[in-house]
Amino acid sequence: MGMEKEQRKAIVMGVFKDKKVQDCAVYLYGRWLDEREYEDIKEYGQVVAPHMMKLGVKFKKMNKRPFGFTFEVDGRDYQITVNSREMRVMQVKK
């Protein structure tokens, strides 16, 4: 059986509020704005994945639009997105 809703939410918010994850996401967003014509978005995942692993969640993929990445907690997908004004986390509906 899976995790309780509150436990899952605590893990997701822990990932979202992690300073290293936030710094990494903001840095990669700025870099993507400058280099998107030359760089492969998939390579950015090699930067994000180790942070996710340290937090005990599974990195799944980078996303171009909206910019960010998808990770998995207890079989459910969540996405952190970044733009010039904010950073958000949401569950990905299947």
C-alpha positions as CSV (number, residue, x, y, z in Angstrom):
1,M,0.0,0.0,0.0
2,G,1.2,3.5,-0.8
3,M,1.9,6.4,1.5
4,E,-0.6,8.5,3.3
5,K,-1.5,11.8,1.6
6,E,0.1,13.9,4.3
7,Q,3.4,11.9,4.1
8,R,3.5,12.3,0.3
9,K,2.8,16.0,0.6
10,A,5.6,16.5,3.1
11,I,8.1,14.8,0.8
12,V,7.0,16.8,-2.2
13,M,7.2,20.1,-0.3
14,G,10.6,19.0,1.2
15,V,11.9,18.7,-2.4
16,F,10.3,22.0,-3.5
17,K,11.7,23.9,-0.5
18,D,15.2,22.4,-0.7
19,K,17.7,25.2,-1.2
20,K,19.9,23.1,-3.5
21,V,16.9,22.2,-5.7
22,Q,15.7,25.8,-5.8
23,D,19.1,27.1,-6.7
24,C,19.6,24.4,-9.3
25,A,16.2,25.0,-10.9
26,V,16.7,28.8,-11.1
27,Y,20.3,28.5,-12.5
28,L,19.2,26.0,-15.2
29,Y,16.2,28.2,-16.1
30,G,18.5,31.2,-16.7
31,R,20.9,29.0,-18.6
32,W,18.1,27.5,-20.8
33,L,17.0,31.0,-21.7
34,D,20.5,31.8,-23.0
35,E,21.4,28.4,-24.5
36,R,18.2,26.7,-25.6
37,E,19.2,26.9,-29.3
38,Y,22.5,25.0,-28.6
39,E,21.9,22.7,-25.7
40,D,19.9,19.5,-25.3
41,I,17.4,19.9,-22.4
42,K,17.9,16.2,-21.5
43,E,21.5,17.0,-20.4
44,Y,20.1,19.3,-17.7
45,G,18.6,16.2,-16.1
46,Q,22.1,15.1,-15.3
47,V,22.4,18.1,-13.0
48,V,19.0,17.7,-11.3
49,A,18.9,13.9,-10.9
50,P,21.6,13.7,-8.1
51,H,19.7,16.3,-6.0
52,M,16.5,14.2,-6.4
53,M,18.3,11.0,-5.5
54,K,19.7,12.6,-2.3
55,L,16.2,13.5,-1.3
56,G,14.9,10.0,-1.9
57,V,12.7,10.7,-4.9
58,K,13.0,9.6,-8.5
59,F,13.9,12.1,-11.2
60,K,11.9,11.4,-14.4
61,K,12.5,14.1,-17.0
62,M,13.3,17.7,-17.9
63,N,10.5,19.8,-19.5
64,K,10.9,22.7,-21.9
65,R,7.4,24.3,-21.6
66,P,6.9,25.2,-18.9
67,F,10.5,24.9,-18.0
68,G,11.2,22.6,-15.1
69,F,11.3,18.9,-14.3
70,T,9.2,16.0,-13.3
71,F,9.9,13.7,-10.4
72,E,8.0,10.7,-8.8
73,V,6.9,10.2,-5.2
74,D,5.0,7.0,-4.3
75,G,4.1,6.3,-7.9
76,R,2.8,9.8,-8.5
77,D,4.4,12.4,-10.8
78,Y,5.0,15.9,-9.7
79,Q,6.4,18.8,-11.6
80,I,8.5,21.8,-10.5
81,T,8.3,24.7,-12.9
82,V,10.3,27.9,-13.1
83,N,9.7,31.2,-14.9
84,S,10.9,34.8,-14.5
85,R,8.4,35.4,-11.7
86,E,8.0,32.2,-9.7
87,M,8.7,28.6,-9.0
88,R,5.8,26.2,-8.5
89,V,5.2,22.5,-7.7
90,M,2.1,20.6,-8.8
91,Q,0.9,17.1,-9.3
92,V,0.9,15.9,-12.9
93,K,-2.5,14.6,-13.8
94,K,-2.4,11.3,-15.8
